[in-house]
Every structure is written in C-alpha cells, then in structure tokens.
Amino acid sequence: ELGISNSKYGIIQSAVSLVNTILPIFGGIFIDIFGTWIGSILATSLIAVGNIFVALSANLRSFAMMVIGRTLYGIGSGTIVIVQTAILSHWFKGKGLAIAVGTQIAVSRLASFLSNLTVVPIWESTGFYGWALWFSALLCVISLIINIIYIFLMKILHDELSRHEMKKIKQKKKFSPKKLLVFPNIFWIFVLLEFGLGSAWTSFLHTQTTDKYAAFASSIAQFLPIFVSPFLGHFLDRFGNRSLTLIMSSIFLTISMCLLGFVELTPIVIIMGTICFSISLSLGPVVLLSSIPIIMPLDYVGTALGIDKSSSNIGSTIYDILVGILQDKDGGKYGMVMRFYLGNSVCVIFISILLYFVSKNWRNGILDMKEDERKRKRAIVKVKDYNKPIKMNYFYIAIFIALLITSWVLFFNYIN
C-alpha cells in the first residue's frame, strides 16, 4: 500500500540500526556519568513515541513517517540495551552475569516470538495491518509506564544511597577518547564477531518470502532462545568455554544458510534450517554480551558495550540495504542473497577460531575460565591493567569509522 520495494524495505529496517551506529557509544558514556534511571526513561519514551509514529504511518499511508518512527524507535532501542546490560554488570559484577544476561535475552526473545506470531492473525482478523502496529505501540506505552513506576519505587527505597553513589560515579568516571587506544586486541575481535554474527541474525530475520512464512520463520527462529539462553548462561558461569560456544554458534549459522539457500526447500529442510539458525541465535548473544565485562574493567564497560552494539548496527544497516539491492538485481529471488549470507557465515567461523587461540594466551585464559576459577585466581581486569596505548588500535578505529561512514552513505544514497 505504501509502494515499498525491497530496497525501500531495507531502508525501513536499516533506519533502526542507522541511528544506533553512533548512539550506543554516547549512550554508554551517558549512562556511566548520569546513571541508568535517566537513560531508561529517555529510551522507553523514544521507543513508545517511535512506535506511535509507525502506527500512524499506516493510517496516513506515509513512508516518510514510518522511517521517522523507526528512527526514533532505533534511538531508544539501542540505548535500552546498553542500560539493561549496564544494570546487570553493576548488580552482578561478574558473579552470575551470564545467567542474568541469558534470562534478559530469553525475555526479549519471548516478546519477539509472541509479536511475530500474532502480527498476521491481527491483520487478517481486522482486515487492516495497522492494528498490529497499534497493538505494538500500546505495549511500548505500557512498558514506559512500568519503567516510571519502577524508578519511582527505587527512588523511595534507595534515595539517599543513590545520591551518594551518583556523586561517586560522576567524580570517578570521566571520558577521554584516548582510553580507546588502550583497549586490548581481543576486544576488537569481539567487535568483529558482533559485526558478522549480529548483522546476519538481524538482517536475515528481515529477509523472508511470503508474509505468513516470514512471521512463522521469524517466530520459530526466536523460540529456542527463550528456553536455551538462561541455561546457557548457567553453563558459561559454571564451565566457561565461551570461545568454543561462539565457534558452535558460527557453525550452526553456516549450516542453516546451506540448508535454506542451497537445498530444495521441503518442509523438513525449512524446519531443520530454521532450527539451526535458532541454535546459533541461542548460543551467540549470551556469550558476546557476557564476555565484555570479563575482558574490560568496570569503568570501561559502558563505552565497550556501546562500541560493540554500534558495530552490530553498522553491519545491520549495510546488510539490510545490500540484501535489498541484491534481491532487486536478482529479480526478487534469493540466490545472490543466500550466497552472501553463506560467505559471511564462513568468515565468522574463521574469526571465532581466531578468538579461541587468542583467548588461550590472553591473561591466562580468563575468558574461558569458570566463574569459580576466576574468583580463586582473582582474575579480574582492572583499569590499571590498561595503561599503555596499543598502536594497532589506530587501525581498528580507522576501519570502524570507515564502515560507519559506509553505512550512512548507503542509507542516504538509497533512501530516495
């Protein structure tokens, strides 16, 4: 009804990730200085307003309003992830962090699963797809109200303590661009993995055929993480082996691309391919999110998470648009698209293997240690451990900025 081609659909999806190519970095710094309360209110407000704009765009048949709404939503959604992870990092401080992150991801996937499962039935029962968008907007408004209630209760219970802690945080944490130069090489491997894995997970869920199959496949792909993520978090806390888990995630992603792109799509093949994708989506995010507080000191976690999230959104922006271009050039088919995804998945396997070998020799293998072993050896990374600039960081930052510029150029080049 809005006259949207595959390329323009890619623009709608990339509008969410475009603003978050930069915002999470500033969001992490903001949260470190001012705390999570203000950040959470701003984020949930933007998410609610953005979804209202998207719903209105369906009634007004305005493509521009839909892009604006998705952009506002993107600003809020990118920041809220940083807020959530920062809160968990502060509360758990490495103890049980993985299971906490896994539970957070499970709840998020449950919401996505129910959303994808109900959108088409709402559309078909009402005769207007806009009602599904209004239902989504209503849920976002409810989330904003719950957030306000939570903050109000927390301020009553911990008002004096929070003032003292806020003053301490403001005095202790100051941002300097120079601190990016002391980030370890292993951190940038995680950034690269987030770029390859995160972009593939996000953009592939946007790339399906019919409306019913898109909703079905997206729902099934996000079903398994609901149950697996918390148990995987417990496994990582108890047994470690984060780098091996990432290798498994990459392998399952590659298998899913092979099945869905290069085998005759019978119902069994579709189910098996989607399950493999879901396994990858179950394993990877828990490891990626819970590893940053292990390899980075607490004072740097906000900035590190921001860069990590930004890399995912840079990739998602590029991938969404590139996939739309490839599909349009292929006459609406998915041959070129699936070859692209397969090539990306194979590259991610090699990067995961690189992480495995690097982690073995980095700080006595702290990344793959069990939680009890880290406590026993007091293997905690501190700010004083990162006091010397690393020359390679100039190269890493230059590549990061180049990809950032590429994502913005692609977006504005194809928005018309």
C-alpha positions as CSV (number, residue, x, y, z in Angstrom):
1,E,0.0,0.0,0.0
2,L,2.9,2.3,0.5
3,G,4.7,1.3,-2.7
4,I,7.7,-0.1,-0.9
5,S,10.3,-2.1,-3.0
6,N,12.8,-4.5,-1.5
7,S,15.4,-1.7,-1.4
8,K,13.0,0.6,0.4
9,Y,12.1,-2.1,2.8
10,G,15.8,-2.4,3.6
11,I,15.7,1.4,4.3
12,I,12.9,0.9,6.8
13,Q,14.8,-1.8,8.6
14,S,18.1,0.0,8.5
15,A,16.6,3.2,9.9
16,V,16.5,1.5,13.2
17,S,20.1,0.4,13.1
18,L,21.4,3.6,11.4
19,V,21.0,5.9,14.3
20,N,22.5,3.2,16.6
21,T,25.7,3.2,14.6
22,I,26.7,6.1,16.7
23,L,24.3,6.5,19.6
24,P,25.2,3.5,21.7
25,I,28.7,4.9,22.2
26,F,27.4,8.1,23.6
27,G,24.7,6.2,25.4
28,G,27.3,4.1,27.3
29,I,29.2,7.3,28.3
30,F,25.9,9.0,29.3
31,I,24.9,6.1,31.5
32,D,28.4,5.9,33.1
33,I,28.0,9.5,34.1
34,F,24.4,10.1,34.9
35,G,23.2,6.5,35.8
36,T,20.6,4.2,34.3
37,W,17.4,5.9,35.6
38,I,17.5,8.9,33.2
39,G,18.8,6.7,30.4
40,S,15.9,4.2,30.8
41,I,13.2,6.9,30.8
42,L,14.6,8.5,27.7
43,A,14.9,5.2,25.9
44,T,11.5,3.9,26.7
45,S,9.9,7.2,25.8
46,L,11.6,7.3,22.4
47,I,10.5,3.7,21.8
48,A,6.9,4.4,22.6
49,V,6.8,7.6,20.5
50,G,8.6,5.9,17.6
51,N,6.1,3.1,17.6
52,I,3.2,5.5,17.7
53,F,4.6,7.3,14.6
54,V,4.9,3.9,12.8
55,A,1.3,3.1,13.6
56,L,0.2,6.5,12.4
57,S,2.1,6.0,9.2
58,A,-0.1,3.0,8.4
59,N,-3.3,5.1,8.8
60,L,-1.8,8.1,6.8
61,R,0.0,5.8,4.3
62,S,3.2,7.8,4.8
63,F,6.5,6.1,4.1
64,A,8.4,9.1,5.4
65,M,6.6,9.0,8.8
66,M,7.3,5.3,9.0
67,V,11.0,6.0,8.5
68,I,10.9,8.8,11.2
69,G,9.1,6.4,13.6
70,R,11.5,3.6,13.1
71,T,14.4,6.1,13.6
72,L,13.0,7.3,16.9
73,Y,12.4,3.7,17.9
74,G,16.0,2.9,16.9
75,I,17.4,5.6,19.1
76,G,15.5,4.2,22.1
77,S,16.0,0.5,21.4
78,G,19.8,0.9,21.0
79,T,20.1,2.8,24.3
80,I,17.9,0.5,26.3
81,V,20.1,-2.5,25.5
82,I,23.1,-0.6,27.0
83,V,21.0,0.4,30.0
84,Q,20.0,-3.2,30.7
85,T,23.5,-4.6,30.3
86,A,25.0,-1.8,32.4
87,I,22.5,-2.5,35.2
88,L,23.3,-6.3,35.1
89,S,27.0,-5.6,35.1
90,H,26.7,-3.4,38.2
91,W,24.4,-5.7,40.1
92,F,26.2,-9.0,39.4
93,K,29.8,-7.7,38.9
94,G,30.8,-10.9,37.2
95,K,29.0,-13.2,39.6
96,G,26.2,-15.0,37.8
97,L,26.4,-12.4,35.0
98,A,26.0,-14.8,32.2
99,I,22.8,-16.4,33.6
100,A,21.4,-12.9,34.2
101,V,22.2,-11.9,30.6
102,G,20.7,-15.2,29.4
103,T,17.5,-14.5,31.3
104,Q,17.3,-11.0,29.8
105,I,17.7,-12.3,26.3
106,A,15.1,-15.0,26.9
107,V,12.5,-12.5,27.9
108,S,13.4,-10.3,24.9
109,R,13.1,-13.3,22.6
110,L,9.7,-14.3,24.2
111,A,8.4,-10.8,23.4
112,S,9.7,-11.0,19.8
113,F,8.3,-14.5,19.4
114,L,4.8,-13.5,20.5
115,S,4.9,-10.4,18.4
116,N,5.9,-12.2,15.2
117,L,3.3,-15.0,15.9
118,T,0.4,-12.6,16.4
119,V,1.0,-9.8,13.8
120,V,-0.5,-11.7,10.8
121,P,-3.6,-13.0,12.8
122,I,-4.3,-9.5,14.0
123,W,-4.0,-8.2,10.4
124,E,-6.3,-10.9,9.0
125,S,-8.9,-10.7,11.7
126,T,-9.2,-6.9,11.5
127,G,-8.6,-6.5,7.8
128,F,-6.1,-3.7,8.4
129,Y,-2.4,-4.3,9.1
130,G,-2.2,-1.0,11.0
131,W,-4.0,-2.6,14.0
132,A,-1.0,-4.8,14.6
133,L,1.2,-1.7,14.7
134,W,-1.1,0.0,17.1
135,F,-1.0,-3.1,19.4
136,S,2.8,-2.9,19.4
137,A,2.6,0.8,20.2
138,L,0.3,0.1,23.2
139,L,2.7,-2.5,24.6
140,C,5.5,0.1,24.4
141,V,3.4,2.7,26.2
142,I,2.7,0.1,29.0
143,S,6.5,-0.6,29.2
144,L,7.1,3.1,29.7
145,I,4.5,3.3,32.5
146,I,6.1,0.2,34.2
147,N,9.5,1.9,33.9
148,I,8.2,5.0,35.6
149,I,6.7,3.0,38.4
150,Y,10.0,1.1,38.9
151,I,12.1,4.3,39.1
152,F,9.6,5.9,41.5
153,L,9.8,2.8,43.8
154,M,13.5,2.7,43.6
155,K,13.9,6.3,44.4
156,I,11.7,5.9,47.5
157,L,13.7,2.8,48.7
158,H,17.2,4.0,47.9
159,D,17.1,7.8,47.6
160,E,20.0,8.6,49.9
161,L,22.2,5.8,48.7
162,S,21.6,6.6,45.1
163,R,22.6,10.3,45.6
164,H,25.9,9.2,47.3
165,E,26.6,6.6,44.5
166,M,25.8,9.1,41.8
167,K,28.2,11.7,43.2
168,K,30.8,9.0,43.4
169,I,30.3,7.9,39.8
170,K,30.4,11.4,38.5
171,Q,33.7,12.0,40.3
172,K,35.2,8.7,39.3
173,K,34.2,8.2,35.7
174,K,35.4,10.7,33.1
175,F,35.5,10.0,29.4
176,S,38.6,10.6,27.3
177,P,38.9,9.5,23.7
178,K,42.4,8.4,24.5
179,K,41.1,5.5,26.5
180,L,40.0,3.8,23.3
181,L,43.7,3.4,22.5
182,V,44.3,1.1,25.4
183,F,41.5,-1.4,24.6
184,P,43.0,-4.9,24.1
185,N,43.2,-6.6,20.7
186,I,40.8,-9.3,21.9
187,F,38.1,-6.7,22.4
188,W,38.2,-5.8,18.7
189,I,37.8,-9.5,17.8
190,F,34.5,-9.4,19.7
191,V,33.6,-6.2,17.8
192,L,34.2,-8.0,14.5
193,L,32.2,-11.0,15.6
194,E,29.3,-8.8,16.7
195,F,29.5,-7.2,13.2
196,G,29.4,-10.5,11.4
197,L,27.1,-12.5,13.6
198,G,24.8,-9.8,14.9
199,S,24.3,-8.4,11.4
200,A,23.5,-11.8,9.9
201,W,21.0,-12.7,12.7
202,T,19.2,-9.3,12.5
203,S,19.0,-8.8,8.7
204,F,18.3,-12.5,7.9
205,L,15.2,-12.4,10.1
206,H,14.0,-9.4,8.0
207,T,14.6,-11.3,4.7
208,Q,11.8,-13.8,4.0
209,T,9.4,-14.7,1.3
210,T,5.6,-14.6,2.0
211,D,4.0,-12.7,4.9
212,K,2.9,-15.9,6.6
213,Y,6.2,-17.7,6.2
214,A,8.2,-14.6,7.3
215,A,6.2,-14.4,10.6
216,F,6.4,-18.2,11.0
217,A,10.1,-18.5,10.4
218,S,11.0,-15.4,12.5
219,S,8.9,-16.8,15.4
220,I,10.4,-20.3,15.2
221,A,13.9,-18.8,15.0
222,Q,13.4,-16.9,18.2
223,F,11.5,-19.7,20.0
224,L,14.5,-21.8,21.1
225,P,16.5,-18.9,22.7
226,I,13.6,-18.4,25.1
227,F,14.4,-21.7,26.8
228,V,18.1,-22.1,26.0
229,S,19.6,-18.7,26.9
230,P,19.2,-18.9,30.7
231,F,20.6,-22.5,30.8
232,L,23.4,-21.5,28.5
233,G,24.2,-18.6,30.9
234,H,24.4,-21.0,33.8
235,F,26.6,-23.3,31.7
236,L,29.0,-20.4,30.9
237,D,29.2,-19.3,34.6
238,R,29.9,-22.9,35.7
239,F,32.0,-24.3,33.0
240,G,33.4,-21.4,30.9
241,N,34.3,-22.3,27.3
242,R,33.0,-19.0,25.8
243,S,35.2,-19.1,22.7
244,L,34.1,-22.7,21.9
245,T,30.5,-21.7,22.3
246,L,31.0,-19.0,19.7
247,I,32.5,-21.4,17.3
248,M,29.5,-23.6,17.6
249,S,27.2,-20.7,17.1
250,S,29.0,-19.8,13.9
251,I,28.9,-23.4,12.6
252,F,25.2,-23.7,13.2
253,L,24.6,-20.4,11.4
254,T,26.6,-21.7,8.4
255,I,24.6,-25.0,8.3
256,S,21.4,-23.0,8.4
257,M,22.5,-20.9,5.4
258,C,23.4,-24.0,3.5
259,L,20.1,-25.7,4.1
260,L,17.9,-22.7,3.5
261,G,19.8,-21.4,0.5
262,F,21.2,-24.4,-1.4
263,V,18.9,-27.3,-0.7
264,E,15.4,-27.9,-2.1
265,L,13.1,-26.2,0.4
266,T,10.9,-29.1,1.5
267,P,9.1,-28.6,4.9
268,I,11.7,-30.7,6.7
269,V,14.6,-28.7,5.2
270,I,12.9,-25.4,6.2
271,I,12.3,-26.6,9.7
272,M,15.9,-28.0,10.1
273,G,17.4,-24.8,8.7
274,T,15.4,-22.6,10.9
275,I,16.3,-24.8,14.0
276,C,20.0,-24.5,13.2
277,F,19.6,-20.7,12.8
278,S,17.7,-20.7,16.2
279,I,20.5,-22.6,17.9
280,S,23.0,-20.1,16.6
281,L,20.8,-17.3,17.9
282,S,20.6,-19.1,21.2
283,L,24.4,-19.5,21.7
284,G,25.9,-16.4,20.3
285,P,24.3,-13.3,22.0
286,V,24.7,-14.7,25.6
287,V,28.5,-15.2,25.0
288,L,29.0,-11.9,23.2
289,L,27.2,-9.8,25.9
290,S,28.5,-11.5,29.0
291,S,32.1,-11.6,27.8
292,I,32.6,-7.8,27.6
293,P,32.5,-7.3,31.4
294,I,35.1,-10.1,31.8
295,I,37.7,-8.7,29.4
296,M,37.1,-5.0,30.3
297,P,37.4,-3.1,33.6
298,L,34.0,-1.9,35.0
299,D,34.9,1.7,34.3
300,Y,35.2,0.9,30.6
301,V,32.2,-1.4,30.2
302,G,29.7,1.2,29.1
303,T,31.9,2.5,26.3
304,A,32.9,-1.0,25.3
305,L,29.3,-2.2,25.1
306,G,28.5,0.9,23.1
307,I,31.2,0.2,20.5
308,D,30.1,-3.4,20.4
309,K,26.5,-2.5,19.9
310,S,27.4,0.1,17.3
311,S,29.3,-2.4,15.3
312,S,26.3,-4.7,15.1
313,N,24.1,-1.8,13.9
314,I,26.7,-0.7,11.4
315,G,26.6,-4.2,9.9
316,S,22.8,-4.4,10.1
317,T,22.5,-1.1,8.2
318,I,24.9,-2.2,5.5
319,Y,23.4,-5.8,5.3
320,D,19.8,-4.7,5.2
321,I,20.4,-2.3,2.3
322,L,22.8,-4.7,0.5
323,V,20.4,-7.6,0.7
324,G,17.6,-5.4,-0.7
325,I,19.9,-4.4,-3.6
326,L,20.9,-8.0,-4.3
327,Q,17.3,-9.2,-4.2
328,D,16.2,-6.5,-6.6
329,K,19.1,-7.3,-9.0
330,D,18.2,-11.0,-8.8
331,G,14.6,-10.3,-9.9
332,G,13.2,-10.7,-6.4
333,K,14.9,-14.1,-5.9
334,Y,17.1,-15.1,-3.0
335,G,20.1,-16.8,-4.8
336,M,22.5,-13.9,-4.5
337,V,21.3,-13.1,-1.0
338,M,21.9,-16.6,0.3
339,R,25.4,-16.7,-1.3
340,F,26.2,-13.5,0.5
341,Y,24.9,-14.9,3.9
342,L,26.9,-18.1,3.4
343,G,30.1,-16.3,2.7
344,N,29.6,-14.1,5.8
345,S,28.9,-17.2,7.9
346,V,32.1,-18.9,6.8
347,C,34.2,-15.8,7.6
348,V,32.6,-15.7,11.0
349,I,33.8,-19.3,11.7
350,F,37.4,-18.4,11.0
351,I,37.1,-15.3,13.2
352,S,35.7,-17.4,16.0
353,I,38.6,-19.9,15.7
354,L,41.0,-16.9,15.8
355,L,39.3,-15.8,19.1
356,Y,39.7,-19.3,20.5
357,F,43.5,-19.3,20.0
358,V,43.9,-15.7,21.1
359,S,41.9,-16.2,24.3
360,K,44.1,-19.2,25.3
361,N,47.1,-16.9,25.6
362,W,45.4,-13.7,26.8
363,R,45.7,-13.1,30.6
364,N,46.0,-16.9,31.4
365,G,42.8,-17.8,29.6
366,I,40.5,-15.6,31.7
367,L,37.8,-15.5,29.0
368,D,37.2,-19.3,29.1
369,M,37.6,-19.7,32.8
370,K,34.8,-21.0,35.0
371,E,33.4,-18.4,37.4
372,D,34.8,-20.2,40.5
373,E,38.3,-20.4,38.9
374,R,38.3,-16.6,38.1
375,K,37.4,-15.9,41.8
376,R,40.0,-18.3,43.1
377,K,42.7,-16.8,40.9
378,R,41.3,-13.3,41.4
379,A,41.4,-12.9,37.7
380,I,39.7,-9.5,37.5
381,V,40.7,-7.0,34.8
382,K,41.3,-3.5,36.3
383,V,41.8,-0.1,34.8
384,K,45.5,-0.1,35.8
385,D,46.0,-3.1,33.6
386,Y,45.2,-0.9,30.6
387,N,47.6,2.0,30.8
388,K,49.6,1.7,27.6
389,P,48.2,2.7,24.2
390,I,48.3,-0.1,21.6
391,K,49.3,1.1,18.1
392,M,47.0,-1.3,16.3
393,N,44.0,0.5,17.8
394,Y,44.6,3.3,15.4
395,F,44.0,0.8,12.6
396,Y,40.9,-0.8,14.3
397,I,39.3,2.6,14.9
398,A,40.0,3.7,11.3
399,I,38.3,0.6,10.0
400,F,35.4,1.2,12.4
401,I,34.9,4.8,11.2
402,A,35.2,3.7,7.5
403,L,32.4,1.2,8.0
404,L,30.4,3.7,9.9
405,I,30.7,6.2,7.0
406,T,29.8,3.5,4.5
407,S,26.6,2.7,6.3
408,W,25.5,6.3,6.3
409,V,26.4,6.8,2.6
410,L,24.5,3.7,1.6
411,F,21.4,4.7,3.6
412,F,21.1,8.2,2.2
413,N,22.1,7.1,-1.3
414,Y,19.2,4.6,-1.4
415,I,16.6,6.4,0.6
416,N,15.3,8.2,-2.5
